[in-house]
Structures are given as structure tokens and as C-alpha cells.
């Protein structure tokens, strides 16, 4: 068995790829509640994702484990996601799917493959933390499990546990 905690980054600064002061406080607060020690940490290339991890680990008093920047945790079609969400009037994945089914199909498949690759890097019996973005985490869950979850707020996420037989279990990690 192994697990990956996939979380959305904390609140970003306006017009910058960095955390806002409120985002730093939020990430630190969430870090104090983190469940355990991570064998590996993965982040998207966005600075705000790395800053979120830094505040999580600092607050939980965990040293930085082996880590990697994973380009696949970001999307090359962010504008397309924004346009589909705007047209749908919602960021819910099933609503976005109604506007651009190809986008959801492609990105869900891509994100599921990225998460499977992350699982391959985690030793048996261990857990990892991955910090990225919404709607990509939601798309990964859909691609892996064919389940639509509600959009994630900042620092929210999911815990995916892979059993030894390869079956996945999902636990949503909501704040407040």
C-alpha cells in the first residue's frame, strides 16, 4: 500500500506566481494538521506550489524529503480551462465537460497518467505529498476513478491510497 496526498496550492498573490500573505498563513495553518512524514514531495513548476510545500513542511516540522518538480502537474491549456469554466458558469468538472468534453477527456487522461507515474516513484508502505492546481487534481481523480468531486478550495485536496493489488481508494481533504 502507498498513498499520495494531492493538494491545491494556498492562496496566491494578485498578479504574481507567489503566495499572498494570507496564503502563507493558510499553508502554515494546514501544515500543522498534516498527518505524517512524507517519503517524497512533488510540486508543479509554479512558484506558489513550491511555497505551499515549504510552509506545509515548516509548520509540520518535517525536513524536506526527496523531491521533484513535475511539469505534468501543471496544464499547458490553462486558458482553455478558464474559457470552458466561464462558458459553463461553473468550475465543476461535469459542467466544464458539458462545454468542452474533449478538454476534460484529454486532461483527465493526462493527469491520471501523471499520478500513476508519481505512485511508481513511491516506495511500498510510504506516502507522498503533491501540490498542484485545480481543476487538474479534480481531473486526475476523474481520470483515475471516474468520480467527479466538487472543486477544491485553496490547500484542499484528496488522499489517494493504492492498495497492493492496485485498487485506489479516495478520501477528500476539505478545510472547515
C-alpha positions, 0 to 999 in steps of 0.5 A: 500500500502507498498513498499520495496526498494531492493538494491545491496550492494556498492562496496566491498573490494578485498578479504574481506566481507567489503566495499572498500573505494570507496564503502563507498563513493558510499553508502554515495553518494546514501544515500543522494538521498534516498527518505524517512524514512524507517519503517524497514531495512533488510540486508543479513548476509554479512558484506558489506550489513550491511555497505551499510545500515549504510552509506545509513542511515548516509548520509540520516540522518535517525536513524536506524529503526527496523531491521533484518538480513535475511539469505534468502537474501543471496544464499547458491549456490553462486558458482553455480551462478558464474559457470552458469554466466561464462558458459553463458558469461553473468550475465543476468538472461535469459542467466544464465537460458539458462545454468542452468534453474533449478538454476534460477527456484529454486532461483527465487522461493526462493527469491520471497518467501523471499520478500513476507515474508519481505512485511508481516513484513511491516506495511500498508502505510510504506516502507522498505529498503533491501540490498542484492546481485545480481543476487538474487534481479534480481531473486526475481523480476523474481520470483515475476513478471516474468520480467527479468531486466538487472543486477544491478550495485553496490547500484542499485536496484528496488522499489517494491510497493504492492498495497492493493489488492496485485498487485506489481508494479516495478520501477528500481533504476539505478545510472547515 
